[in-house]
Amino acid sequence: MAEVGTIGKVHHFNLVQLYGFCIEQDLRALVYEYMANGSLDRYLFHEKKTIGFEKLYEIAVGTARGISYLHEDCKQRIIHYDIKPGDILLDRNFNPKIADFGLAKLCNRDNTRIAMTGGRGTPGYAAPELWMPFPVTHKCDVYRFGMLLFEIMGRRRNLDINLHGSEDWFPVWVWKRYDAGEQGELIMACGIEKRYKDMAERKVMVALLCVQFRPELRPIMSDVVKMLEGSVEISKPLNPFQHIMDAIFPCHSIEASQTDASTSINSSFSAMVTKGIVYDALMMTLNWPLPTVNKKTAYFLKSFPVFRKVLKHIFILSLKITMIASRLESRFVFYYCRSVIFLIYFVGDNV
């Protein structure tokens, strides 16, 4: 009923049209317009199905227009909360239409912030504020669209555990190439022809602006549309992942009086944290700044080596399961393991 109540009130070329619904004791169904080419993820993540760069760019612009309509042109602002390739449907002409409004929320325009009791949507696309006990805004959809742009750009999932180093989490790899002025290498790695260089660079900059850690630094979707269309100048994006890069278990933050404890923690944990696949899995799945190791944690782990060893194995196992659950979109497993990881991080506060 939530989806019927939401999609039944809106009409836009880039939103899927609801024809009817059925709610009976043994049957609940929604009847949408037929989308001949299925969902976008079939063409991004399967080698047998491909779409040219220009058409993918048009799909990105069309999707941005649909989100902009939900945020800025409806009587009540609609926050989708679950923008991802699987929810972008394509008609016979490959025009994009946003679907799956089951998690959508309507809000008055006067309410700039919305209180939530927990995270919503698919892990890996969610904005950082959705995992925090703070109100969120429609800018969480902007973040999700930025993550979608990365996947359209690379024609791959943002997290690929088959790759090594920083390239396994695509958004950070893109930022590093952009920050180093290696856009040519980036475009070549994505298989984009040189004639599309300007469009590709525009898409990269917009994606980086959309995934800024602070919501107020992300553009509104109407501006995103203009930037993709090339009608306005795009400002240089800041590093959206700086908060994570600065927080990679900084054992040096423990005071000098705790030197032995920090050394012990470093030997136990640094090997697993600094490995690219685990670190990038944390960034992708948690989208959270990693906490520092506090004094109580350091002292406790030094005093009880058996506990430290058990904790290490639980931590590694939780990270691996979280990464797999995120890729398989298993929300229950993801949230459970995420809670275990946070518990391990903050256990020292109550010792």
Rosetta blueprint (number, residue, H / E / L):
1 M L
2 A H
3 E H
4 V H
5 G H
6 T H
7 I H
8 G L
9 K L
10 V L
11 H L
12 H L
13 F L
14 N L
15 L E
16 V L
17 Q L
18 L E
19 Y E
20 G E
21 F E
22 C E
23 I E
24 E L
25 Q L
26 D L
27 L L
28 R E
29 A E
30 L E
31 V E
32 Y E
33 E L
34 Y L
35 M L
36 A L
37 N L
38 G L
39 S E
40 L L
41 D H
42 R H
43 Y H
44 L H
45 F L
46 H L
47 E L
48 K L
49 K L
50 T L
51 I L
52 G L
53 F H
54 E H
55 K H
56 L H
57 Y H
58 E H
59 I H
60 A H
61 V H
62 G H
63 T H
64 A H
65 R H
66 G H
67 I H
68 S H
69 Y H
70 L H
71 H H
72 E H
73 D H
74 C L
75 K L
76 Q L
77 R E
78 I E
79 I E
80 H L
81 Y L
82 D L
83 I L
84 K L
85 P H
86 G H
87 D H
88 I E
89 L E
90 L E
91 D L
92 R L
93 N L
94 F L
95 N L
96 P E
97 K E
98 I E
99 A L
100 D L
101 F L
102 G L
103 L L
104 A L
105 K E
106 L E
107 C E
108 N L
109 R L
110 D L
111 N L
112 T L
113 R L
114 I E
115 A L
116 M L
117 T L
118 G L
119 G L
120 R L
121 G L
122 T L
123 P L
124 G L
125 Y L
126 A L
127 A L
128 P H
129 E H
130 L H
131 W H
132 M L
133 P L
134 F L
135 P L
136 V E
137 T L
138 H L
139 K H
140 C H
141 D H
142 V H
143 Y H
144 R H
145 F H
146 G H
147 M H
148 L H
149 L H
150 F H
151 E H
152 I H
153 M H
154 G H
155 R L
156 R L
157 R L
158 N L
159 L E
160 D L
161 I L
162 N L
163 L L
164 H L
165 G H
166 S H
167 E H
168 D H
169 W E
170 F H
171 P H
172 V H
173 W H
174 V H
175 W H
176 K H
177 R H
178 Y H
179 D H
180 A L
181 G L
182 E L
183 Q H
184 G H
185 E H
186 L H
187 I H
188 M H
189 A H
190 C L
191 G L
192 I L
193 E L
194 K H
195 R H
196 Y H
197 K H
198 D H
199 M H
200 A H
201 E H
202 R H
203 K H
204 V H
205 M H
206 V H
207 A H
208 L H
209 L H
210 C H
211 V L
212 Q L
213 F L
214 R L
215 P H
216 E H
217 L H
218 R L
219 P L
220 I L
221 M H
222 S H
223 D H
224 V H
225 V H
226 K H
227 M H
228 L H
229 E H
230 G L
231 S L
232 V L
233 E L
234 I L
235 S L
236 K L
237 P L
238 L L
239 N L
240 P L
241 F L
242 Q H
243 H H
244 I H
245 M H
246 D L
247 A L
248 I L
249 F L
250 P L
251 C H
252 H H
253 S H
254 I L
255 E L
256 A H
257 S H
258 Q H
259 T H
260 D H
261 A H
262 S H
263 T H
264 S H
265 I H
266 N H
267 S H
268 S H
269 F H
270 S H
271 A H
272 M H
273 V H
274 T H
275 K L
276 G H
277 I H
278 V H
279 Y H
280 D H
281 A H
282 L H
283 M H
284 M H
285 T H
286 L H
287 N L
288 W L
289 P L
290 L L
291 P L
292 T L
293 V L
294 N L
295 K H
296 K H
297 T H
298 A H
299 Y H
300 F H
301 L H
302 K H
303 S H
304 F L
305 P H
306 V H
307 F H
308 R H
309 K H
310 V H
311 L H
312 K H
313 H H
314 I H
315 F H
316 I H
317 L H
318 S H
319 L H
320 K H
321 I H
322 T H
323 M H
324 I H
325 A H
326 S H
327 R H
328 L H
329 E L
330 S L
331 R H
332 F H
333 V H
334 F H
335 Y H
336 Y H
337 C H
338 R H
339 S H
340 V H
341 I H
342 F H
343 L H
344 I H
345 Y H
346 F H
347 V H
348 G H
349 D H
350 N H
351 V L
